Amino acid sequence: MNKPLPIETMPMLALRGLTIFPNMLLHFDVGRDISIRALDEAMSSGQKIFLVAQREIATETPEESDLFRIGTISNVRQILRLPGDAVRVMVEGKQRGKLLGLEQTSPYFLARVEELSSEETPKMTVRAEAMLRRCYALFQEYAELAPKMTPDVMLNVVSGQDPGYVADYIAQNIAVKHRDKQAILEELHPISRLKLINDILQREIEILTLEHDLQNKIREHIGKNQRDYILKEQIKVLQGELEEGGSTPGDDTGSRPEEYRSRILKLRLSRETEEKLLKEVARMSRQPFGSSELAVVQNYLDAVLELPWNKYSKERVDVAAARKILDSDHYGLEKVKERILEFLAVRQLAPDLKGQILCLVGPPGVGKTSVAVSVAKALNRKLARLSLGGVRDEADIRGHRKTYVGAMPGRIMTAVRQGGTMNPLMLLDEIDKLGSDGRGDPSSALLEVLDAEQNSAFRDHFLEIPFDLSSVMFITTANTTETIPRPLLDRMEVIELTSYTDEEKLQIAKRHLLPKQMKKHGLKRNVLRVSDDAVREIISGYTRESGVRLLERELAAVCRKAAMAVVSGEASRLSVTAENLEQYLGVRKFHPERRSSKREVGVVTGLAWTSVGGEILEVEVNIVEGTGKIELTGNLGDVMKESAKAAMSYIRSRAQALGVDPEFYKNRDIHVHFPEGAVPKDGPSAGITIATAMVSALTDTPVRRDIAMTGEITLRGRVLPIGGLKEKTMAALRSGVKTVILPAENEKDLEEIDQTVRNSLHFVLVEHIDAVLAEALYSFKLIQGDPEEPSFRCPGADPDVGVPLKQ
């Protein structure tokens, strides 16, 4: 008598288009709320779950009659919550089961399930062995025809010796209808199940073989010529539809060779260029539709024909009109305006003169780019701007060969195309920040562009045809000429835009920056008033720069505060003064240099130039017992370290005359320090400052606190000229210095200094370091005179009359 099979109550999940077999793993996504609840219940209570397939996949809310009776009792191995409400679950089939009835249908299915056990594995008879081998062969043939069949599946089938397990494993891993899989699941006898899977495999092999045969016949039947003919006919039909729809010549109609040919002939190009382009059109017409070469040729022709061949804007060469535009756009910059107006005057007398390339050099924010924009407006030329900062590839200038994937013209030709004319004003911004690496040197590629003798036939690597750049007016900008290669700098005329004085910044703010920011923030003139004292306070207390970029930013902050006050109803009119400025901009950011009034030994004030203007630079020297070492601190560059060594050598050579212990370099250690050690410092102009501080420390002589100096020193004590004089003297004035010591050779540069600065400072011109020491140190005198007694003089004094050293 058969032992009765156990009956259990467990959560149930209805599958749509899926079937799981015993001893198999299956992962699938679950989206229905009733199914997710069943999974949660089985997972939380550690129960098994009954998985049974629906008869119809489309049934959204199945009832008991919509389900098959035979399913699989399984264990939930893993649940993964996906974004949204979906759940991905992995289950492991344990054994077949029969659905006896549903205990509940909400909030999840709870089913009474009778466990079904397959018959025991039959003995491997000859018939069973033959059926198993037949199954191996059929599955191997199926795996060769079916896509996405991994070798692991085939290996697991061949290694299996249980007919029932082999049938279940194959059914789980082949793509057949879910009803066929259900039929295998419902078959309990292993040999009958193996026979059933063999029949299914045979049918699937016949279907797949027929599909492959049909595809091969279609490929053989439709040859290359027939495909090309069909595609060309389709293109003709599509083009006819586009023409009826009113397409323009710039649309797809331009892809036809005859359209390109007519556009090329209308341009009336040079013979060489025209022949080259017509040859490309002929090559395009021979390319089959859809080929990569066709796309390359078509992109090339489009790039060439987009250039403004023979298109010129009418230039306005009127010096008076240009002066009016420059004066209205910019305050100050008299030398720059004068040079530009001279250029325009020459253009008016000699229109065909070429080779005028200007380079505007100055610190950030002084208006280099805006000057170029004003010149373009004055000349009535289109402006084409391209930034060269960080460009490291030569192909960025000359373009790539069109055979490369993603090739395109260089930045020069792209700027000409954007300008739309053959004679734009091309602004090459940040030319001093060009780089170079293994892909070439872009500055060398610019040599041809900026040479009037060569750029009339400039060849871009992508275009491969000569293009005339001689009508283009080039203006470049840079913060410094130090990093511009010499051959490139030789092709340009440098115009320096120096730092603005505080008075110039005040006028610029009143005339340009403040009205611009008020308009941008929607403020009318009667709503906000900023006094001159408030602007001066912003300049001195909230910005420290050569230009006016930060000043404009602070004025924008004032406008934002004013806009907020108006919108919130706090005030209808606002007046910003120096007294209430902190309400708008916060605590003052910069304070005047606090200079000690007492005499100090070994502390000297120098002057330095930075990219944002001039700064004062203090040098401190300390002398201690030691063995003659010299210590240099303060993040110094190599040039500044060499200046300290040169000063040291000079002092050693003149120790007796200077009243210094001749053996100091043996029994004293000298420490030279520049405060603000986090800021890098370099340059030769601190030479006399270091020497003065050393002599002061070695002779225990105090230094005048109202004096600052700048100049390079030689081993013989001569004082050599320096640069950045305008910025340095403005820094001296801001810091409260009264007297500035300068190299005598810089006398010619005093003409460029602002008149306000000249009237406020006392300048002393020196040729030798002894004169510096006599002016800067209290009660200093030479112990031993020099045959050629060094002298110093004030600007405008008789050069033949020397001022004797102080006694």
RATAUR-V304197 format. One record per pair of residues at least 12 apart in sequence whose C-alpha atoms are under 8 Angstrom apart, sorted by the first residue. I is the first residue (numbers start at 1). GAP is how many residues later the second one is. Records with the same first field share a line. If there is no record, write none. Layout:
I = GAP ; GAP
//
This chain:
5 = 109 ; 110 ; 111
6 = 108 ; 109
7 = 105 ; 106 ; 107 ; 108
8 = 104 ; 105 ; 106 ; 107
9 = 101 ; 102 ; 103 ; 104
10 = 32 ; 37 ; 38 ; 39 ; 40 ; 100 ; 101 ; 102 ; 103
11 = 27 ; 28 ; 30 ; 31 ; 36 ; 37 ; 38 ; 39 ; 97 ; 98 ; 99 ; 100
12 = 23 ; 26 ; 37 ; 38 ; 39 ; 40 ; 96 ; 97 ; 98 ; 99
13 = 22 ; 25 ; 26 ; 36 ; 37 ; 38 ; 39 ; 96
14 = 21 ; 37 ; 38 ; 39 ; 40 ; 48 ; 53
15 = 36 ; 37 ; 38 ; 39
16 = 37 ; 38 ; 40 ; 41 ; 42
17 = 36 ; 37 ; 40 ; 160 ; 161
18 = 35 ; 160
19 = 33 ; 34 ; 153 ; 159 ; 162 ; 163
20 = 31 ; 51 ; 52 ; 73 ; 152
21 = 51 ; 72 ; 73 ; 74 ; 75 ; 147 ; 148 ; 151 ; 164
22 = 50 ; 51 ; 52 ; 70 ; 71 ; 72 ; 73 ; 74 ; 146
23 = 69 ; 70 ; 71 ; 72
24 = 68 ; 69 ; 70 ; 145 ; 148
25 = 65 ; 66 ; 67 ; 68
26 = 64 ; 65 ; 66
27 = 61 ; 62 ; 63 ; 64
28 = 60 ; 61 ; 62
29 = 57 ; 58 ; 59 ; 60
30 = 56 ; 57 ; 58 ; 59
31 = 54 ; 55 ; 56
34 = 72 ; 73 ; 74 ; 75
35 = 73 ; 74
36 = 51
37 = 70 ; 71
38 = 70 ; 71
39 = 37
42 = 34
43 = 33
47 = 28
48 = 25 ; 26 ; 27 ; 28
49 = 24 ; 25 ; 26 ; 27
50 = 21 ; 22 ; 23 ; 24 ; 47 ; 61 ; 63
51 = 20 ; 21 ; 22 ; 23
52 = 15 ; 16 ; 17 ; 18 ; 19 ; 20
53 = 14 ; 15 ; 18 ; 129
54 = 12 ; 13 ; 14
55 = 12 ; 13
64 = 37 ; 38
69 = 29 ; 30 ; 31
70 = 26 ; 27 ; 28 ; 29 ; 115 ; 116
71 = 25 ; 26 ; 27 ; 28 ; 114
72 = 21 ; 22 ; 23 ; 24 ; 25
73 = 20 ; 21 ; 22 ; 23 ; 24 ; 42
74 = 17 ; 18 ; 19 ; 20 ; 21
75 = 16 ; 17 ; 18 ; 19
76 = 13 ; 14 ; 15 ; 16
77 = 12 ; 13 ; 14 ; 15
78 = 12 ; 13
95 = 20 ; 21 ; 22
96 = 19 ; 20 ; 21 ; 22 ; 89
97 = 16 ; 17 ; 18 ; 19
98 = 15 ; 16 ; 17 ; 18
99 = 12 ; 13 ; 14 ; 15
100 = 12 ; 13 ; 14
101 = 12
117 = 71
118 = 70 ; 71 ; 72
119 = 69 ; 70 ; 71
121 = 41 ; 42 ; 43 ; 69
122 = 68 ; 69
128 = 35 ; 63
131 = 63 ; 64
132 = 31 ; 62
134 = 64
135 = 59 ; 62 ; 63
136 = 21 ; 22
138 = 60 ; 63 ; 64 ; 67
139 = 15 ; 31 ; 62
140 = 14
141 = 64
142 = 59 ; 62 ; 63
145 = 60 ; 63 ; 64
146 = 62
153 = 20
157 = 12 ; 13
163 = 27 ; 28 ; 30 ; 31
164 = 25 ; 26 ; 27 ; 29 ; 30
165 = 25
166 = 28
167 = 17 ; 23 ; 26 ; 27 ; 30
168 = 16 ; 17
170 = 27
171 = 13 ; 26
180 = 20
184 = 12 ; 13
228 = 60 ; 61
231 = 58
232 = 57
239 = 13 ; 14
255 = 43
257 = 24 ; 25 ; 27 ; 28
260 = 21 ; 41
261 = 17 ; 20
263 = 42
264 = 13 ; 14 ; 41
267 = 42 ; 43
269 = 40
273 = 192 ; 193
276 = 189
277 = 24
280 = 17 ; 21
281 = 16 ; 20
284 = 13 ; 14
296 = 106 ; 107
300 = 102 ; 162 ; 163
303 = 106 ; 160
304 = 159
306 = 111
307 = 106 ; 109 ; 110 ; 113
308 = 108 ; 109 ; 112 ; 113 ; 114
309 = 112 ; 113
310 = 111 ; 112
311 = 109 ; 110 ; 111
312 = 109 ; 110 ; 111
313 = 67 ; 68 ; 69 ; 108 ; 109 ; 110 ; 111
314 = 66 ; 67
315 = 64 ; 65 ; 66
316 = 62 ; 63 ; 64
317 = 27 ; 28 ; 30 ; 31 ; 61 ; 62
318 = 26 ; 27 ; 30 ; 61
319 = 22 ; 25 ; 26
321 = 57
322 = 19 ; 53 ; 56 ; 57
323 = 14 ; 18
325 = 49 ; 52 ; 53
326 = 45 ; 48 ; 49 ; 52
329 = 45 ; 183
330 = 41 ; 178
331 = 173 ; 176 ; 177
332 = 172
333 = 164
336 = 159 ; 160 ; 161
340 = 35
343 = 13
354 = 98 ; 116 ; 117
355 = 95 ; 96 ; 97 ; 98 ; 115
356 = 117 ; 118 ; 136 ; 137
357 = 93 ; 116 ; 117 ; 118 ; 119 ; 134 ; 135 ; 136
358 = 116 ; 117 ; 118 ; 134 ; 135 ; 136 ; 137
359 = 116 ; 117 ; 118 ; 119 ; 133 ; 134 ; 135 ; 136
360 = 115 ; 116 ; 117 ; 118 ; 134 ; 135 ; 136 ; 137
361 = 116 ; 117 ; 118 ; 119 ; 120 ; 133 ; 134 ; 135 ; 136
362 = 116 ; 117 ; 118 ; 134 ; 135 ; 136 ; 137
363 = 116 ; 117 ; 134 ; 135 ; 136 ; 183 ; 184 ; 248 ; 249 ; 250
364 = 115 ; 182 ; 183 ; 185 ; 247 ; 248
365 = 181 ; 182 ; 183 ; 184
366 = 131 ; 132 ; 133 ; 134 ; 180 ; 181 ; 182 ; 183
367 = 180
368 = 109 ; 129
369 = 58 ; 60 ; 108
372 = 55 ; 103
376 = 49
381 = 42 ; 43 ; 44
382 = 37 ; 38 ; 39 ; 41 ; 42 ; 43
383 = 36 ; 41 ; 42 ; 43 ; 44
384 = 31 ; 32 ; 34 ; 35 ; 40 ; 41 ; 42 ; 43
385 = 30 ; 41 ; 42 ; 43 ; 44
386 = 25 ; 29 ; 40 ; 41 ; 42 ; 43
387 = 41 ; 42 ; 43 ; 44
388 = 40 ; 41 ; 42 ; 43 ; 45 ; 46
389 = 40 ; 41 ; 42 ; 43 ; 44 ; 45
390 = 43 ; 44 ; 45
391 = 42 ; 43 ; 44 ; 45 ; 51
392 = 42 ; 43 ; 44 ; 45 ; 47 ; 48 ; 49 ; 50
393 = 42 ; 43 ; 44 ; 46 ; 47 ; 48 ; 49
394 = 45 ; 46 ; 47 ; 48 ; 49 ; 51
395 = 15 ; 44 ; 45 ; 47 ; 66
396 = 14 ; 15 ; 46
397 = 13 ; 14 ; 15 ; 45 ; 48 ; 49
398 = 12 ; 13 ; 14 ; 47 ; 61 ; 62 ; 63 ; 64
399 = 12 ; 61 ; 62 ; 63
400 = 61 ; 62
401 = 60 ; 61
402 = 59 ; 60 ; 61
407 = 55
408 = 54
409 = 51 ; 52 ; 53 ; 54
410 = 50 ; 51 ; 52
413 = 47
422 = 46 ; 47 ; 49 ; 50
423 = 46 ; 48 ; 49 ; 50
424 = 47 ; 48 ; 49
425 = 47 ; 48 ; 49 ; 50
426 = 46 ; 47 ; 48 ; 49
427 = 47 ; 48 ; 49 ; 50
428 = 46 ; 47 ; 48 ; 49
429 = 47 ; 48 ; 49
430 = 46 ; 47 ; 48 ; 49
431 = 45 ; 46 ; 47 ; 53
432 = 45 ; 46 ; 47 ; 48 ; 49 ; 50 ; 51 ; 52
433 = 45 ; 50 ; 51
443 = 42 ; 45
444 = 44
446 = 42
447 = 40 ; 41 ; 44
449 = 20
450 = 24 ; 38 ; 41 ; 42
451 = 40
452 = 18
455 = 12 ; 13 ; 14 ; 15
456 = 12 ; 13 ; 14
457 = 12
479 = 132
498 = 48 ; 228 ; 229
499 = 47 ; 48 ; 114 ; 227 ; 228
500 = 46 ; 47
501 = 229 ; 253
502 = 34 ; 37
505 = 34 ; 43
506 = 26 ; 29 ; 30 ; 33
509 = 26 ; 42 ; 43
513 = 39 ; 42
514 = 38 ; 41 ; 42
517 = 35 ; 38 ; 39 ; 42
518 = 38 ; 41
521 = 38 ; 39 ; 42
522 = 41
523 = 36 ; 40
526 = 47
527 = 45 ; 46 ; 47
528 = 31 ; 34 ; 45 ; 46 ; 47 ; 48
529 = 45 ; 46 ; 47
530 = 45 ; 46 ; 47
531 = 44 ; 45 ; 46 ; 47
532 = 45
533 = 44 ; 45
534 = 42 ; 43 ; 44 ; 45 ; 47
535 = 43
537 = 41
538 = 13 ; 16
539 = 12
540 = 50 ; 51
541 = 47 ; 48 ; 49 ; 50
542 = 12 ; 46 ; 47 ; 48
543 = 46 ; 47
544 = 46 ; 68
545 = 67 ; 68
546 = 65 ; 66 ; 67 ; 68 ; 181
547 = 65
554 = 31
557 = 27 ; 28
558 = 26 ; 27
561 = 23
562 = 12
592 = 142 ; 143
593 = 142 ; 143
595 = 110
596 = 109
597 = 108
598 = 107
599 = 103 ; 104 ; 105 ; 106
600 = 102 ; 103 ; 105
601 = 92 ; 95 ; 96 ; 99 ; 100 ; 101 ; 102
602 = 17 ; 18 ; 19 ; 20 ; 90 ; 91 ; 92 ; 93 ; 94 ; 95 ; 98 ; 99 ; 100 ; 101
603 = 15 ; 16 ; 17 ; 18 ; 90 ; 93 ; 100
604 = 14 ; 15 ; 16 ; 85 ; 86 ; 88 ; 89 ; 99 ; 101 ; 104
605 = 12 ; 13 ; 14 ; 84 ; 100 ; 102 ; 103 ; 104
606 = 12 ; 13 ; 80 ; 83 ; 102 ; 103 ; 104
607 = 79 ; 101 ; 102 ; 103 ; 121 ; 122 ; 124 ; 125
608 = 77 ; 78 ; 102 ; 120
609 = 115 ; 118 ; 119
613 = 114 ; 115 ; 118
614 = 110 ; 113 ; 114 ; 115 ; 116 ; 117
615 = 112 ; 113 ; 116 ; 117
616 = 112 ; 115 ; 116 ; 119
617 = 57 ; 58
618 = 56 ; 57
619 = 53 ; 54 ; 55 ; 56 ; 70 ; 71 ; 74
620 = 52 ; 53 ; 54 ; 55 ; 73
621 = 49 ; 50 ; 51 ; 52 ; 72 ; 73 ; 76
622 = 48 ; 49 ; 50 ; 75
623 = 45 ; 46 ; 47 ; 48 ; 74 ; 75
624 = 44 ; 45 ; 46
625 = 42 ; 43 ; 44
626 = 40 ; 41 ; 42 ; 43
627 = 38 ; 39 ; 40 ; 41 ; 42
628 = 36 ; 37 ; 38 ; 39 ; 40 ; 41 ; 42
629 = 36 ; 39 ; 40 ; 41
630 = 39 ; 40 ; 41 ; 42
631 = 38 ; 39 ; 40 ; 41
632 = 39 ; 40 ; 41
633 = 38 ; 39 ; 40 ; 41 ; 44
634 = 39 ; 40 ; 41 ; 42 ; 43 ; 44 ; 45 ; 46 ; 47
635 = 39 ; 42 ; 43 ; 44 ; 45 ; 46
636 = 44 ; 45 ; 46
637 = 43 ; 44 ; 45 ; 46
638 = 44
639 = 43 ; 44 ; 45
640 = 41 ; 42 ; 43 ; 44 ; 46 ; 47
643 = 41 ; 43 ; 44 ; 47 ; 69 ; 70
644 = 43 ; 46 ; 47
646 = 41 ; 67 ; 68 ; 69
647 = 40 ; 41 ; 43 ; 44 ; 66 ; 67 ; 68
648 = 43 ; 46
649 = 66
650 = 64 ; 65 ; 66 ; 67
651 = 40 ; 44
652 = 13
656 = 127 ; 128
657 = 125 ; 126 ; 127 ; 128
658 = 37 ; 123 ; 124 ; 125 ; 126
659 = 40 ; 123 ; 124
660 = 35 ; 38 ; 39
661 = 37
672 = 18
684 = 27 ; 28 ; 29
685 = 25 ; 26 ; 27 ; 28 ; 37
686 = 24 ; 25 ; 26
687 = 23 ; 24 ; 25 ; 26
688 = 21 ; 22 ; 23 ; 24 ; 25 ; 31 ; 81 ; 84
689 = 20 ; 21 ; 22
692 = 80 ; 81 ; 84
696 = 81
701 = 76 ; 77 ; 78 ; 79
702 = 75 ; 76
703 = 73 ; 74 ; 75
704 = 72 ; 73 ; 74
706 = 30 ; 31 ; 32 ; 33
707 = 30 ; 31 ; 32 ; 33 ; 34 ; 69
708 = 24 ; 29 ; 31 ; 32 ; 33
709 = 31 ; 32 ; 33
710 = 12 ; 31 ; 32 ; 33
711 = 31 ; 32
713 = 56
717 = 51 ; 52 ; 53
718 = 49 ; 50 ; 51
719 = 24 ; 25 ; 47 ; 48 ; 49 ; 50
720 = 23 ; 25 ; 47
721 = 21 ; 22 ; 23 ; 24 ; 25
722 = 21 ; 24
725 = 24 ; 25 ; 28
726 = 26 ; 27 ; 28
729 = 24 ; 28
730 = 27
733 = 24 ; 27 ; 28
737 = 24
738 = 22 ; 23 ; 24
739 = 22 ; 23 ; 24 ; 25
740 = 21 ; 22 ; 23 ; 24
741 = 22 ; 23 ; 24 ; 25 ; 31
742 = 21 ; 22 ; 23 ; 24
743 = 22 ; 23 ; 24
744 = 21 ; 22 ; 23
745 = 22
747 = 18 ; 48
763 = 31 ; 32
764 = 28 ; 29 ; 30 ; 31
765 = 27 ; 28 ; 29 ; 30
766 = 25 ; 26 ; 27
767 = 23 ; 24 ; 25
768 = 22 ; 23
770 = 20
771 = 19 ; 20 ; 21 ; 34
772 = 20
774 = 31 ; 32
775 = 30 ; 31
779 = 27 ; 28
780 = 26 ; 27
781 = 24 ; 25 ; 26
790 = 15
791 = 12 ; 13 ; 14
792 = 12
//
